[in-house]
Amino acid sequence: MIELLPPGAAHVVALRASGRVTAGDLQHVIDAIEGLKESQARISLYAEIDAMRWMTLTAVLRDLGYGLTQLGDLRRFYRAAVVTDRHWVRPLARLENRLFKPLEVRTFSNAEREPALEWVRHLPEAPDSADVGTTATAG
């Protein structure tokens, strides 16, 4: 099951995964992300995953499928905080941090929930004028 949590910032989707995660659970999160993308230029993710025991095959496939559809839109994602004390999650988060630039992924222990929320709530910096296609002219 996935429970959406109060994010505390307009650009954050926050969740807690526990027990068995199904494709329906993931669809609920995907819908929250896509809804937020309609109102925010960049979004961040916060996930507590210590109580999650397993994902159904259809959930894994839905997660992979959605992830693949977002590869061309990664610039919309800013930060992802993963809160866990399960050691096997940390190498996966480090791998995602390397693979999915410009998304910055960090792991935090359960004791670091508040610093994780503070970090993920940080607002993305405004893009430089060169990033948005405008140029200054001397006049």
N, CA, C and O atoms as a GROMACS GRO file, in nm:
protein
  556
    1MET      N    1   0.084  -0.118   0.000
    1MET     CA    2   0.000   0.000   0.000
    1MET      C    3   0.089   0.123   0.000
    1MET      O    4   0.197   0.124   0.059
    2ILE      N    5   0.042   0.226  -0.066
    2ILE     CA    6   0.111   0.355  -0.066
    2ILE      C    7   0.013   0.460  -0.014
    2ILE      O    8  -0.100   0.471  -0.060
    3GLU      N    9   0.061   0.535   0.082
    3GLU     CA   10  -0.018   0.642   0.142
    3GLU      C   11   0.046   0.774   0.104
    3GLU      O   12   0.165   0.794   0.127
    4LEU      N   13  -0.032   0.865   0.046
    4LEU     CA   14   0.020   0.999   0.018
    4LEU      C   15   0.021   1.078   0.148
    4LEU      O   16  -0.075   1.072   0.226
    5LEU      N   17   0.128   1.150   0.171
    5LEU     CA   18   0.147   1.227   0.294
    5LEU      C   19   0.138   1.376   0.262
    5LEU      O   20   0.158   1.416   0.148
    6PRO      N   21   0.107   1.458   0.362
    6PRO     CA   22   0.111   1.603   0.339
    6PRO      C   23   0.255   1.644   0.308
    6PRO      O   24   0.346   1.616   0.386
    7PRO      N   25   0.276   1.709   0.194
    7PRO     CA   26   0.412   1.740   0.151
    7PRO      C   27   0.473   1.861   0.219
    7PRO      O   28   0.595   1.868   0.235
    8GLY      N   29   0.393   1.956   0.259
    8GLY     CA   30   0.447   2.076   0.321
    8GLY      C   31   0.505   2.177   0.224
    8GLY      O   32   0.555   2.281   0.266
    9ALA      N   33   0.499   2.148   0.095
    9ALA     CA   34   0.545   2.242  -0.008
    9ALA      C   35   0.467   2.212  -0.136
    9ALA      O   36   0.433   2.097  -0.164
   10ALA      N   37   0.439   2.316  -0.211
   10ALA     CA   38   0.355   2.302  -0.330
   10ALA      C   39   0.418   2.216  -0.439
   10ALA      O   40   0.345   2.161  -0.522
   11HIS      N   41   0.549   2.202  -0.441
   11HIS     CA   42   0.617   2.130  -0.549
   11HIS      C   43   0.657   1.987  -0.511
   11HIS      O   44   0.733   1.923  -0.584
   12VAL      N   45   0.607   1.935  -0.397
   12VAL     CA   46   0.650   1.804  -0.346
   12VAL      C   47   0.535   1.703  -0.345
   12VAL      O   48   0.424   1.735  -0.304
   13VAL      N   49   0.564   1.580  -0.391
   13VAL     CA   50   0.477   1.465  -0.372
   13VAL      C   51   0.544   1.380  -0.266
   13VAL      O   52   0.658   1.337  -0.283
   14ALA      N   53   0.472   1.354  -0.156
   14ALA     CA   54   0.526   1.276  -0.044
   14ALA      C   55   0.444   1.149  -0.026
   14ALA      O   56   0.322   1.150  -0.038
   15LEU      N   57   0.514   1.039   0.005
   15LEU     CA   58   0.444   0.911   0.021
   15LEU      C   59   0.513   0.822   0.122
   15LEU      O   60   0.630   0.840   0.155
   16ARG      N   61   0.436   0.723   0.171
   16ARG     CA   62   0.488   0.619   0.258
   16ARG      C   63   0.443   0.486   0.199
   16ARG      O   64   0.323   0.463   0.179
   17ALA      N   65   0.538   0.398   0.171
   17ALA     CA   66   0.510   0.265   0.118
   17ALA      C   67   0.517   0.164   0.232
   17ALA      O   68   0.609   0.166   0.313
   18SER      N   69   0.417   0.076   0.237
   18SER     CA   70   0.415  -0.027   0.340
   18SER      C   71   0.351  -0.154   0.285
   18SER      O   72   0.270  -0.149   0.193
   19GLY      N   73   0.388  -0.266   0.344
   19GLY     CA   74   0.327  -0.393   0.304
   19GLY      C   75   0.348  -0.424   0.158
   19GLY      O   76   0.460  -0.415   0.107
   20ARG      N   77   0.241  -0.462   0.091
   20ARG     CA   78   0.244  -0.499  -0.051
   20ARG      C   79   0.201  -0.380  -0.135
   20ARG      O   80   0.096  -0.320  -0.111
   21VAL      N   81   0.283  -0.344  -0.234
   21VAL     CA   82   0.253  -0.233  -0.323
   21VAL      C   83   0.200  -0.290  -0.454
   21VAL      O   84   0.262  -0.376  -0.516
   22THR      N   85   0.084  -0.240  -0.496
   22THR     CA   86   0.019  -0.288  -0.617
   22THR      C   87   0.028  -0.183  -0.728
   22THR      O   88   0.068  -0.069  -0.704
   23ALA      N   89  -0.009  -0.223  -0.849
   23ALA     CA   90  -0.012  -0.130  -0.962
   23ALA      C   91  -0.110  -0.016  -0.935
   23ALA      O   92  -0.085   0.098  -0.973
   24GLY      N   93  -0.221  -0.045  -0.869
   24GLY     CA   94  -0.317   0.058  -0.833
   24GLY      C   95  -0.258   0.161  -0.739
   24GLY      O   96  -0.283   0.281  -0.752
   25ASP      N   97  -0.178   0.113  -0.642
   25ASP     CA   98  -0.109   0.205  -0.551
   25ASP      C   99  -0.017   0.298  -0.629
   25ASP      O  100  -0.017   0.419  -0.608
   26LEU      N  101   0.060   0.240  -0.720
   26LEU     CA  102   0.153   0.321  -0.800
   26LEU      C  103   0.078   0.418  -0.890
   26LEU      O  104   0.123   0.531  -0.910
   27GLN      N  105  -0.035   0.376  -0.944
   27GLN     CA  106  -0.112   0.466  -1.029
   27GLN      C  107  -0.158   0.588  -0.951
   27GLN      O  108  -0.162   0.698  -1.005
   28HIS      N  109  -0.192   0.568  -0.824
   28HIS     CA  110  -0.233   0.679  -0.738
   28HIS      C  111  -0.119   0.781  -0.726
   28HIS      O  112  -0.143   0.902  -0.731
   29VAL      N  113   0.003   0.733  -0.710
   29VAL     CA  114   0.121   0.821  -0.702
   29VAL      C  115   0.148   0.888  -0.836
   29VAL      O  116   0.175   1.008  -0.841
   30ILE      N  117   0.140   0.811  -0.944
   30ILE     CA  118   0.160   0.867  -1.078
   30ILE      C  119   0.061   0.979  -1.104
   30ILE      O  120   0.097   1.084  -1.158
   31ASP      N  121  -0.065   0.957  -1.067
   31ASP     CA  122  -0.167   1.061  -1.085
   31ASP      C  123  -0.133   1.187  -1.005
   31ASP      O  124  -0.153   1.298  -1.053
   32ALA      N  125  -0.080   1.169  -0.882
   32ALA     CA  126  -0.042   1.284  -0.800
   32ALA      C  127   0.074   1.359  -0.865
   32ALA      O  128   0.075   1.482  -0.868
   33ILE      N  129   0.171   1.286  -0.918
   33ILE     CA  130   0.286   1.350  -0.985
   33ILE      C  131   0.239   1.426  -1.108
   33ILE      O  132   0.275   1.542  -1.128
   34GLU      N  133   0.160   1.360  -1.191
   34GLU     CA  134   0.114   1.426  -1.314
   34GLU      C  135   0.027   1.548  -1.283
   34GLU      O  136   0.034   1.648  -1.354
   35GLY      N  137  -0.056   1.540  -1.180
   35GLY     CA  138  -0.137   1.655  -1.140
   35GLY      C  139  -0.051   1.770  -1.094
   35GLY      O  140  -0.079   1.886  -1.126
   36LEU      N  141   0.053   1.740  -1.020
   36LEU     CA  142   0.143   1.845  -0.971
   36LEU      C  143   0.222   1.907  -1.086
   36LEU      O  144   0.251   2.027  -1.084
   37LYS      N  145   0.257   1.827  -1.185
   37LYS     CA  146   0.331   1.880  -1.300
   37LYS      C  147   0.249   1.982  -1.378
   37LYS      O  148   0.305   2.064  -1.451
   38GLU      N  149   0.117   1.979  -1.364
   38GLU     CA  150   0.032   2.078  -1.432
   38GLU      C  151   0.046   2.217  -1.371
   38GLU      O  152   0.024   2.317  -1.438
   39SER      N  153   0.084   2.223  -1.241
   39SER     CA  154   0.091   2.353  -1.175
   39SER      C  155   0.233   2.394  -1.134
   39SER      O  156   0.254   2.509  -1.096
   40GLN      N  157   0.329   2.303  -1.141
   40GLN     CA  158   0.464   2.332  -1.097
   40GLN      C  159   0.564   2.307  -1.210
   40GLN      O  160   0.554   2.206  -1.281
   41ALA      N  161   0.659   2.397  -1.227
   41ALA     CA  162   0.760   2.380  -1.331
   41ALA      C  163   0.852   2.262  -1.299
   41ALA      O  164   0.890   2.187  -1.388
   42ARG      N  165   0.887   2.247  -1.172
   42ARG     CA  166   0.972   2.135  -1.128
   42ARG      C  167   0.913   2.079  -1.000
   42ARG      O  168   0.858   2.152  -0.918
   43ILE      N  169   0.924   1.947  -0.984
   43ILE     CA  170   0.870   1.883  -0.866
   43ILE      C  171   0.977   1.800  -0.796
   43ILE      O  172   1.078   1.761  -0.856
   44SER      N  173   0.953   1.774  -0.669
   44SER     CA  174   1.041   1.690  -0.588
   44SER      C  175   0.958   1.578  -0.526
   44SER      O  176   0.836   1.589  -0.514
   45LEU      N  177   1.026   1.470  -0.488
   45LEU     CA  178   0.960   1.353  -0.432
   45LEU      C  179   1.018   1.321  -0.295
   45LEU      O  180   1.138   1.334  -0.272
   46TYR      N  181   0.931   1.277  -0.203
   46TYR     CA  182   0.972   1.233  -0.070
   46TYR      C  183   0.910   1.096  -0.049
   46TYR      O  184   0.789   1.081  -0.065
   47ALA      N  185   0.991   0.995  -0.013
   47ALA     CA  186   0.939   0.860   0.004
   47ALA      C  187   0.996   0.795   0.129
   47ALA      O  188   1.117   0.788   0.148
   48GLU      N  189   0.905   0.746   0.214
   48GLU     CA  190   0.942   0.662   0.327
   48GLU      C  191   0.910   0.520   0.285
   48GLU      O  192   0.795   0.489   0.252
   49ILE      N  193   1.009   0.432   0.285
   49ILE     CA  194   0.983   0.298   0.230
   49ILE      C  195   1.022   0.182   0.321
   49ILE      O  196   1.028   0.068   0.276
   50ASP      N  197   1.048   0.208   0.446
   50ASP     CA  198   1.092   0.101   0.535
   50ASP      C  199   0.992  -0.012   0.556
   50ASP      O  200   1.032  -0.127   0.569
   51ALA      N  201   0.866   0.017   0.559
   51ALA     CA  202   0.768  -0.088   0.588
   51ALA      C  203   0.723  -0.164   0.462
   51ALA      O  204   0.642  -0.256   0.472
   52MET      N  205   0.774  -0.127   0.346
   52MET     CA  206   0.736  -0.196   0.223
   52MET      C  207   0.802  -0.333   0.218
   52MET      O  208   0.923  -0.345   0.233
   53ARG      N  209   0.721  -0.437   0.197
   53ARG     CA  210   0.776  -0.572   0.192
   53ARG      C  211   0.798  -0.618   0.050
   53ARG      O  212   0.900  -0.682   0.022
   54TRP      N  213   0.706  -0.588  -0.042
   54TRP     CA  214   0.724  -0.631  -0.180
   54TRP      C  215   0.627  -0.558  -0.272
   54TRP      O  216   0.529  -0.498  -0.228
   55MET      N  217   0.659  -0.565  -0.402
   55MET     CA  218   0.575  -0.507  -0.507
   55MET      C  219   0.525  -0.620  -0.595
   55MET      O  220   0.597  -0.716  -0.623
   56THR      N  221   0.400  -0.609  -0.638
   56THR     CA  222   0.348  -0.708  -0.731
   56THR      C  223   0.418  -0.690  -0.866
   56THR      O  224   0.475  -0.584  -0.893
   57LEU      N  225   0.414  -0.793  -0.949
   57LEU     CA  226   0.477  -0.784  -1.081
   57LEU      C  227   0.416  -0.671  -1.163
   57LEU      O  228   0.488  -0.597  -1.230
   58THR      N  229   0.284  -0.656  -1.157
   58THR     CA  230   0.222  -0.547  -1.233
   58THR      C  231   0.265  -0.411  -1.180
   58THR      O  232   0.273  -0.315  -1.256
   59ALA      N  233   0.292  -0.401  -1.049
   59ALA     CA  234   0.341  -0.275  -0.992
   59ALA      C  235   0.481  -0.245  -1.044
   59ALA      O  236   0.512  -0.131  -1.078
   60VAL      N  237   0.566  -0.346  -1.048
   60VAL     CA  238   0.702  -0.328  -1.100
   60VAL      C  239   0.697  -0.282  -1.246
   60VAL      O  240   0.768  -0.189  -1.285
   61LEU      N  241   0.612  -0.346  -1.324
   61LEU     CA  242   0.600  -0.309  -1.466
   61LEU      C  243   0.544  -0.169  -1.483
   61LEU      O  244   0.589  -0.094  -1.569
   62ARG      N  245   0.446  -0.132  -1.401
   62ARG     CA  246   0.389   0.004  -1.408
   62ARG      C  247   0.496   0.106  -1.370
   62ARG      O  248   0.507   0.211  -1.434
   63ASP      N  249   0.574   0.077  -1.266
   63ASP     CA  250   0.681   0.168  -1.223
   63ASP      C  251   0.784   0.186  -1.333
   63ASP      O  252   0.823   0.298  -1.365
   64LEU      N  253   0.830   0.076  -1.391
   64LEU     CA  254   0.927   0.084  -1.501
   64LEU      C  255   0.871   0.157  -1.621
   64LEU      O  256   0.938   0.241  -1.681
   65GLY      N  257   0.747   0.126  -1.656
   65GLY     CA  258   0.684   0.191  -1.771
   65GLY      C  259   0.672   0.340  -1.753
   65GLY      O  260   0.703   0.417  -1.844
   66TYR      N  261   0.626   0.383  -1.635
   66TYR     CA  262   0.614   0.525  -1.609
   66TYR      C  263   0.751   0.592  -1.611
   66TYR      O  264   0.768   0.700  -1.667
   67GLY      N  265   0.849   0.527  -1.548
   67GLY     CA  266   0.984   0.582  -1.546
   67GLY      C  267   1.038   0.604  -1.686
   67GLY      O  268   1.101   0.706  -1.714
   68LEU      N  269   1.014   0.509  -1.774
   68LEU     CA  270   1.061   0.523  -1.912
   68LEU      C  271   0.992   0.639  -1.984
   68LEU      O  272   1.055   0.708  -2.064
   69THR      N  273   0.865   0.661  -1.956
   69THR     CA  274   0.795   0.773  -2.021
   69THR      C  275   0.847   0.907  -1.972
   69THR      O  276   0.826   1.009  -2.039
   70GLN      N  277   0.914   0.910  -1.858
   70GLN     CA  278   0.962   1.035  -1.801
   70GLN      C  279   1.106   1.068  -1.840
   70GLN      O  280   1.154   1.177  -1.807
   71LEU      N  281   1.175   0.978  -1.908
   71LEU     CA  282   1.315   1.002  -1.942
   71LEU      C  283   1.335   1.131  -2.021
   71LEU      O  284   1.433   1.201  -1.999
   72GLY      N  285   1.245   1.163  -2.109
   72GLY     CA  286   1.257   1.285  -2.187
   72GLY      C  287   1.213   1.409  -2.112
   72GLY      O  288   1.227   1.521  -2.161
   73ASP      N  289   1.161   1.390  -1.992
   73ASP     CA  290   1.107   1.501  -1.913
   73ASP      C  291   1.175   1.512  -1.776
   73ASP      O  292   1.119   1.570  -1.684
   74LEU      N  293   1.296   1.458  -1.763
   74LEU     CA  294   1.364   1.456  -1.635
   74LEU      C  295   1.394   1.596  -1.580
   74LEU      O  296   1.408   1.612  -1.459
   75ARG      N  297   1.403   1.694  -1.667
   75ARG     CA  298   1.430   1.830  -1.620
   75ARG      C  299   1.318   1.882  -1.529
   75ARG      O  300   1.339   1.977  -1.454
   76ARG      N  301   1.201   1.820  -1.534
   76ARG     CA  302   1.088   1.859  -1.450
   76ARG      C  303   1.103   1.812  -1.305
   76ARG      O  304   1.035   1.862  -1.215
   77PHE      N  305   1.193   1.715  -1.283
   77PHE     CA  306   1.214   1.659  -1.150
   77PHE      C  307   1.338   1.723  -1.088
   77PHE      O  308   1.442   1.734  -1.152
   78TYR      N  309   1.326   1.764  -0.962
   78TYR     CA  310   1.434   1.837  -0.895
   78TYR      C  311   1.508   1.749  -0.793
   78TYR      O  312   1.627   1.724  -0.808
   79ARG      N  313   1.438   1.704  -0.690
   79ARG     CA  314   1.500   1.625  -0.584
   79ARG      C  315   1.411   1.508  -0.544
   79ARG      O  316   1.289   1.513  -0.557
   80ALA      N  317   1.476   1.402  -0.494
   80ALA     CA  318   1.403   1.289  -0.436
   80ALA      C  319   1.472   1.249  -0.307
   80ALA      O  320   1.591   1.215  -0.307
   81ALA      N  321   1.398   1.254  -0.197
   81ALA     CA  322   1.449   1.212  -0.067
   81ALA      C  323   1.390   1.075  -0.036
   81ALA      O  324   1.268   1.057  -0.038
   82VAL      N  325   1.477   0.979  -0.007
   82VAL     CA  326   1.434   0.844   0.028
   82VAL      C  327   1.470   0.822   0.174
   82VAL      O  328   1.588   0.824   0.211
   83VAL      N  329   1.369   0.801   0.257
   83VAL     CA  330   1.390   0.780   0.399
   83VAL      C  331   1.376   0.632   0.429
   83VAL      O  332   1.270   0.572   0.408
   84THR      N  333   1.484   0.572   0.478
   84THR     CA  334   1.485   0.428   0.504
   84THR      C  335   1.602   0.390   0.593
   84THR      O  336   1.705   0.457   0.595
   85ASP      N  337   1.584   0.281   0.667
   85ASP     CA  338   1.694   0.221   0.740
   85ASP      C  339   1.732   0.087   0.678
   85ASP      O  340   1.817   0.016   0.731
   86ARG      N  341   1.670   0.053   0.567
   86ARG     CA  342   1.703  -0.070   0.497
   86ARG      C  343   1.823  -0.044   0.406
   86ARG      O  344   1.818   0.039   0.316
   87HIS      N  345   1.930  -0.116   0.433
   87HIS     CA  346   2.056  -0.091   0.363
   87HIS      C  347   2.051  -0.124   0.215
   87HIS      O  348   2.126  -0.063   0.138
   88TRP      N  349   1.967  -0.216   0.171
   88TRP     CA  350   1.962  -0.252   0.030
   88TRP      C  351   1.904  -0.140  -0.056
   88TRP      O  352   1.924  -0.140  -0.178
   89VAL      N  353   1.834  -0.046   0.004
   89VAL     CA  354   1.774   0.065  -0.072
   89VAL      C  355   1.879   0.168  -0.110
   89VAL      O  356   1.870   0.230  -0.216
   90ARG      N  357   1.977   0.188  -0.027
   90ARG     CA  358   2.077   0.294  -0.050
   90ARG      C  359   2.154   0.278  -0.181
   90ARG      O  360   2.168   0.377  -0.253
   91PRO      N  361   2.204   0.158  -0.215
   91PRO     CA  362   2.273   0.145  -0.345
   91PRO      C  363   2.180   0.173  -0.464
   91PRO      O  364   2.223   0.227  -0.565
   92LEU      N  365   2.053   0.136  -0.451
   92LEU     CA  366   1.958   0.167  -0.559
   92LEU      C  367   1.939   0.317  -0.575
   92LEU      O  368   1.932   0.368  -0.687
   93ALA      N  369   1.931   0.388  -0.464
   93ALA     CA  370   1.915   0.533  -0.470
   93ALA      C  371   2.039   0.599  -0.529
   93ALA      O  372   2.029   0.694  -0.607
   94ARG      N  373   2.159   0.548  -0.493
   94ARG     CA  374   2.282   0.604  -0.551
   94ARG      C  375   2.285   0.580  -0.702
   94ARG      O  376   2.327   0.668  -0.778
   95LEU      N  377   2.242   0.462  -0.746
   95LEU     CA  378   2.237   0.432  -0.888
   95LEU      C  379   2.141   0.527  -0.959
   95LEU      O  380   2.174   0.581  -1.065
   96GLU      N  381   2.023   0.547  -0.902
   96GLU     CA  382   1.926   0.640  -0.962
   96GLU      C  383   1.983   0.781  -0.970
   96GLU      O  384   1.960   0.852  -1.067
   97ASN      N  385   2.057   0.821  -0.868
   97ASN     CA  386   2.117   0.954  -0.867
   97ASN      C  387   2.214   0.969  -0.985
   97ASN      O  388   2.222   1.077  -1.044
   98ARG      N  389   2.286   0.865  -1.018
   98ARG     CA  390   2.381   0.870  -1.129
   98ARG      C  391   2.312   0.861  -1.264
   98ARG      O  392   2.352   0.927  -1.360
   99LEU      N  393   2.207   0.780  -1.272
   99LEU     CA  394   2.141   0.756  -1.401
   99LEU      C  395   2.046   0.866  -1.443
   99LEU      O  396   2.034   0.896  -1.561
  100PHE      N  397   1.979   0.926  -1.348
  100PHE     CA  398   1.869   1.015  -1.382
  100PHE      C  399   1.898   1.161  -1.349
  100PHE      O  400   1.826   1.225  -1.273
  101LYS      N  401   2.005   1.213  -1.408
  101LYS     CA  402   2.035   1.355  -1.394
  101LYS      C  403   1.931   1.430  -1.476
  101LYS      O  404   1.894   1.381  -1.582
  102PRO      N  405   1.883   1.542  -1.436
  102PRO     CA  406   1.925   1.631  -1.329
  102PRO      C  407   1.856   1.604  -1.194
  102PRO      O  408   1.873   1.683  -1.101
  103LEU      N  409   1.781   1.496  -1.180
  103LEU     CA  410   1.719   1.462  -1.052
  103LEU      C  411   1.827   1.428  -0.949
  103LEU      O  412   1.911   1.342  -0.975
  104GLU      N  413   1.824   1.493  -0.836
  104GLU     CA  414   1.919   1.466  -0.728
  104GLU      C  415   1.850   1.376  -0.626
  104GLU      O  416   1.748   1.414  -0.568
  105VAL      N  417   1.906   1.258  -0.603
  105VAL     CA  418   1.848   1.159  -0.511
  105VAL      C  419   1.940   1.145  -0.390
  105VAL      O  420   2.061   1.128  -0.405
  106ARG      N  421   1.882   1.153  -0.271
  106ARG     CA  422   1.957   1.132  -0.146
  106ARG      C  423   1.879   1.039  -0.056
  106ARG      O  424   1.756   1.040  -0.054
  107THR      N  425   1.952   0.957   0.019
  107THR     CA  426   1.889   0.873   0.120
  107THR      C  427   1.913   0.931   0.258
  107THR      O  428   2.016   0.993   0.285
  108PHE      N  429   1.816   0.909   0.344
  108PHE     CA  430   1.820   0.955   0.482
  108PHE      C  431   1.774   0.839   0.571
  108PHE      O  432   1.692   0.758   0.528
  109SER      N  433   1.825   0.832   0.692
  109SER     CA  434   1.779   0.730   0.786
  109SER      C  435   1.643   0.771   0.842
  109SER      O  436   1.600   0.886   0.827
  110ASN      N  437   1.575   0.677   0.906
  110ASN     CA  438   1.446   0.709   0.968
  110ASN      C  439   1.459   0.821   1.071
  110ASN      O  440   1.366   0.901   1.088
  111ALA      N  441   1.572   0.827   1.138
  111ALA     CA  442   1.594   0.933   1.237
  111ALA      C  443   1.612   1.070   1.172
  111ALA      O  444   1.608   1.172   1.241
  112GLU      N  445   1.631   1.073   1.042
  112GLU     CA  446   1.655   1.198   0.969
  112GLU      C  447   1.534   1.243   0.887
  112GLU      O  448   1.551   1.310   0.785
  113ARG      N  449   1.414   1.207   0.929
  113ARG     CA  450   1.293   1.244   0.853
  113ARG      C  451   1.281   1.396   0.836
  113ARG      O  452   1.256   1.444   0.725
  114GLU      N  453   1.299   1.469   0.944
  114GLU     CA  454   1.285   1.616   0.936
  114GLU      C  455   1.389   1.678   0.844
  114GLU      O  456   1.353   1.761   0.760
  115PRO      N  457   1.518   1.642   0.855
  115PRO     CA  458   1.614   1.697   0.759
  115PRO      C  459   1.582   1.656   0.615
  115PRO      O  460   1.606   1.734   0.522
  116ALA      N  461   1.530   1.536   0.595
  116ALA     CA  462   1.493   1.492   0.460
  116ALA      C  463   1.380   1.578   0.406
  116ALA      O  464   1.384   1.621   0.290
  117LEU      N  465   1.279   1.604   0.488
  117LEU     CA  466   1.169   1.690   0.444
  117LEU      C  467   1.217   1.832   0.416
  117LEU      O  468   1.176   1.893   0.318
  118GLU      N  469   1.302   1.883   0.502
  118GLU     CA  470   1.356   2.018   0.480
  118GLU      C  471   1.433   2.023   0.347
  118GLU      O  472   1.417   2.118   0.270
  119TRP      N  473   1.516   1.922   0.322
  119TRP     CA  474   1.596   1.919   0.199
  119TRP      C  475   1.507   1.911   0.075
  119TRP      O  476   1.530   1.982  -0.023
  120VAL      N  477   1.406   1.825   0.078
  120VAL     CA  478   1.322   1.806  -0.040
  120VAL      C  479   1.228   1.924  -0.063
  120VAL      O  480   1.185   1.948  -0.176
  121ARG      N  481   1.196   1.997   0.042
  121ARG     CA  482   1.108   2.114   0.028
  121ARG      C  483   1.180   2.236  -0.029
  121ARG      O  484   1.115   2.334  -0.067
  122HIS      N  485   1.313   2.230  -0.036
  122HIS     CA  486   1.390   2.340  -0.092
  122HIS      C  487   1.339   2.368  -0.233
  122HIS      O  488   1.321   2.276  -0.314
  123LEU      N  489   1.315   2.494  -0.262
  123LEU     CA  490   1.264   2.530  -0.393
  123LEU      C  491   1.374   2.527  -0.498
  123LEU      O  492   1.486   2.572  -0.472
  124PRO      N  493   1.344   2.475  -0.614
  124PRO     CA  494   1.442   2.480  -0.724
  124PRO      C  495   1.474   2.624  -0.755
  124PRO      O  496   1.388   2.712  -0.749
  125GLU      N  497   1.600   2.647  -0.789
  125GLU     CA  498   1.640   2.782  -0.827
  125GLU      C  499   1.581   2.817  -0.963
  125GLU      O  500   1.561   2.730  -1.048
  126ALA      N  501   1.555   2.944  -0.982
  126ALA     CA  502   1.502   2.990  -1.110
  126ALA      C  503   1.605   2.965  -1.219
  126ALA      O  504   1.725   2.983  -1.195
  127PRO      N  505   1.561   2.924  -1.337
  127PRO     CA  506   1.658   2.901  -1.445
  127PRO      C  507   1.722   3.031  -1.490
  127PRO      O  508   1.662   3.138  -1.483
  128ASP      N  509   1.846   3.020  -1.536
  128ASP     CA  510   1.914   3.136  -1.592
  128ASP      C  511   1.843   3.176  -1.720
  128ASP      O  512   1.773   3.096  -1.782
  129SER      N  513   1.861   3.302  -1.758
  129SER     CA  514   1.795   3.348  -1.880
  129SER      C  515   1.840   3.270  -2.001
  129SER      O  516   1.763   3.253  -2.096
  130ALA      N  517   1.964   3.221  -2.001
  130ALA     CA  518   2.013   3.142  -2.114
  130ALA      C  519   1.941   3.008  -2.123
  130ALA      O  520   1.926   2.952  -2.231
  131ASP      N  521   1.895   2.957  -2.007
  131ASP     CA  522   1.826   2.829  -2.006
  131ASP      C  523   1.685   2.840  -2.062
  131ASP      O  524   1.629   2.739  -2.106
  132VAL      N  525   1.626   2.957  -2.061
  132VAL     CA  526   1.490   2.972  -2.109
  132VAL      C  527   1.485   3.033  -2.249
  132VAL      O  528   1.377   3.066  -2.299
  133GLY      N  529   1.599   3.048  -2.310
  133GLY     CA  530   1.601   3.090  -2.449
  133GLY      C  531   1.600   3.240  -2.473
  133GLY      O  532   1.580   3.284  -2.586
  134THR      N  533   1.621   3.319  -2.368
  134THR     CA  534   1.625   3.464  -2.388
  134THR      C  535   1.770   3.508  -2.387
  134THR      O  536   1.854   3.446  -2.323
  135THR      N  537   1.797   3.613  -2.455
  135THR     CA  538   1.932   3.667  -2.455
  135THR      C  539   1.925   3.816  -2.428
  135THR      O  540   1.829   3.883  -2.467
  136ALA      N  541   2.026   3.867  -2.362
  136ALA     CA  542   2.032   4.010  -2.335
  136ALA      C  543   2.106   4.076  -2.450
  136ALA      O  544   2.200   4.020  -2.506
  137THR      N  545   2.062   4.194  -2.484
  137THR     CA  546   2.130   4.268  -2.590
  137THR      C  547   2.180   4.400  -2.534
  137THR      O  548   2.112   4.466  -2.455
  138ALA      N  549   2.297   4.437  -2.577
  138ALA     CA  550   2.354   4.567  -2.536
  138ALA      C  551   2.288   4.675  -2.619
  138ALA      O  552   2.268   4.659  -2.740
  139GLY      N  553   2.258   4.780  -2.557
  139GLY     CA  554   2.187   4.876  -2.635
  139GLY      C  555   2.238   5.006  -2.617
  139GLY      O  556   2.189   5.101  -2.677
   0.00000   0.00000   0.00000
